[in-house]
Amino acid sequence: MYKIAQKALFLMDAEMAHGVGIKALKTGLYPPHRQKFSSLKRSLFGFEFPNPVGLAAGFDKNAEVIPAMLNMGFGFVEVGTVTPKPQSGNPKPRIFRDIGSKALINRLGFPNVGLESFKKNLEAFRHWEEHAHEAIVGVNIGMNKDQSDPVEDYKLLIRELSDHASYLAVNISSPNTPGLRDLQKKEALAPFLDELLKERDAQDYHRPLLLKLSSDLTEAEQEEVAKVVMKAGIDGLILTNTTCERPAGLDEKFSRETGGLSGQPLAAKSTDMIRNFAQLTGGKLPIIGVGGVASVKDAQDKLEAGASLLQLYTGLVYEGPGLPNRICKGLDVAKRNAA
Ligand SMILES: Cc1cc2nc3c(=O)[nH]c(=O)nc-3n(C[C@H](O)[C@H](O)[C@H](O)COP(=O)(O)O)c2cc1C
């Protein structure tokens, strides 16, 4: 069924197709795939995750389709990136597909409705039905393009969103906001995280604070970042965001587009980084593994490398909405076979 819809969607510009998908999901008519797998439950950050497969940031930027994504079988959903003020992002077109390599390149630049509308959407979700407050919904936060003092934007978002977010994901790894990734540098990162943690601790609800990192950090940078995050005392890492590299094998025209590459060509690179950080932190910092997860094997690779939870985005585009549930089924079978 999705294969037919996919043919039509692939005839459209990638961002337009995404918009059509969001509209369809908003109708609430989408058939639920959600199944329960008691073998896949895990406790982390003070929550019980029904399964480890989450929706990665960027798909539901404005917190509009959380119920549909939970119904699709995701164990948790990360919404955003949200910035304090609404912004329109970079000129279109700004999302590109390479069907052959099951990859996307995006240079969106955080288009989103801004804090005020985002917060309304999230609050509406939390009041949507009796159990909505139990759902695990992380909020991915970022800075506006014109902000000269990034820490102010992040602090504002922590203050305003801690009530309704299950966790906060600090995004300093998108390649499409100038200067953003410089916050990952050792000298900038330690004082930045200290300020954010102080702000987090000043709220009524002390939400877990996770840091989302780029897959383009060198080994030396990874070592430095690992030391800083351990010392700062954040709650976890999300590894990884997209890459600016262009591995061999991509369609030539596609490969020339500027932006962050996601999907299958990112899988091994992000898994390597997960393994490295698991070692560097002695397994003490929970890792959400993301990057090219599109099959049970991809999921197992990341869990074996040291991830406690997973996320995916690009896999949905190529494998369809049955993917989270298919991965859960496969993990469940593997677990029972191993027992
Ligand atoms: C179109 C698109 C938009 C994205 N937007 C965001 C975003 O707003 N914030 C963020 O932290 N990551 C964003 N990402 C990165 C994803 O969350 C994820 O880290 C990355 O795509 C790797 O996972 P995947 O291969 O499963 O897509 C975006 C990815 C894509 C493809």
The ligand as a MOL file (V3000), in Angstrom:
LIG
                    3D

  0  0  0     0  0            999 V3000
M  V30 BEGIN CTAB
M  V30 COUNTS 31 33 0 0 0
M  V30 BEGIN ATOM
M  V30 1 C 14.7190 16.6050 6.2940 0
M  V30 2 C 15.4570 16.4610 7.5950 0
M  V30 3 C 15.2970 17.4390 8.5840 0
M  V30 4 C 15.9910 17.3180 9.7960 0
M  V30 5 N 15.8030 18.2630 10.7610 0
M  V30 6 C 16.4250 18.1300 11.9500 0
M  V30 7 C 16.1950 19.0610 12.9920 0
M  V30 8 O 15.4070 19.9970 12.8630 0
M  V30 9 N 16.8880 18.8840 14.1670 0
M  V30 10 C 17.7550 17.8500 14.3650 0
M  V30 11 O 18.3440 17.7340 15.4510 0
M  V30 12 N 17.9570 16.9330 13.3960 0
M  V30 13 C 17.3140 17.0490 12.2110 0
M  V30 14 N 17.5310 16.1190 11.2480 0
M  V30 15 C 18.5040 15.0240 11.5010 0
M  V30 16 C 17.8040 13.7460 11.9680 0
M  V30 17 O 17.1690 13.9400 13.2150 0
M  V30 18 C 18.8380 12.6050 12.1080 0
M  V30 19 O 19.7810 12.9410 13.1170 0
M  V30 20 C 19.5790 12.3210 10.8110 0
M  V30 21 O 18.7480 12.5040 9.6980 0
M  V30 22 C 20.1250 10.8990 10.7790 0
M  V30 23 O 19.0920 9.9580 10.9100 0
M  V30 24 P 18.3830 9.2180 9.6450 0
M  V30 25 O 19.4740 8.7040 8.7730 0
M  V30 26 O 17.5250 8.1590 10.2530 0
M  V30 27 O 17.5680 10.2660 8.9630 0
M  V30 28 C 16.8410 16.2110 10.0210 0
M  V30 29 C 16.9810 15.2390 9.0300 0
M  V30 30 C 16.2990 15.3490 7.8360 0
M  V30 31 C 16.4480 14.2710 6.8040 0
M  V30 END ATOM
M  V30 BEGIN BOND
M  V30 1 1 1 2
M  V30 2 1 2 3
M  V30 3 2 2 30
M  V30 4 2 3 4
M  V30 5 1 4 5
M  V30 6 1 4 28
M  V30 7 2 5 6
M  V30 8 1 6 7
M  V30 9 1 6 13
M  V30 10 2 7 8
M  V30 11 1 7 9
M  V30 12 1 9 10
M  V30 13 2 10 11
M  V30 14 1 10 12
M  V30 15 2 12 13
M  V30 16 1 13 14
M  V30 17 1 14 15
M  V30 18 1 14 28
M  V30 19 1 15 16
M  V30 20 1 16 17
M  V30 21 1 16 18
M  V30 22 1 18 19
M  V30 23 1 18 20
M  V30 24 1 20 21
M  V30 25 1 20 22
M  V30 26 1 22 23
M  V30 27 1 23 24
M  V30 28 2 24 25
M  V30 29 1 24 26
M  V30 30 1 24 27
M  V30 31 2 28 29
M  V30 32 1 29 30
M  V30 33 1 30 31
M  V30 END BOND
M  V30 END CTAB
M  END
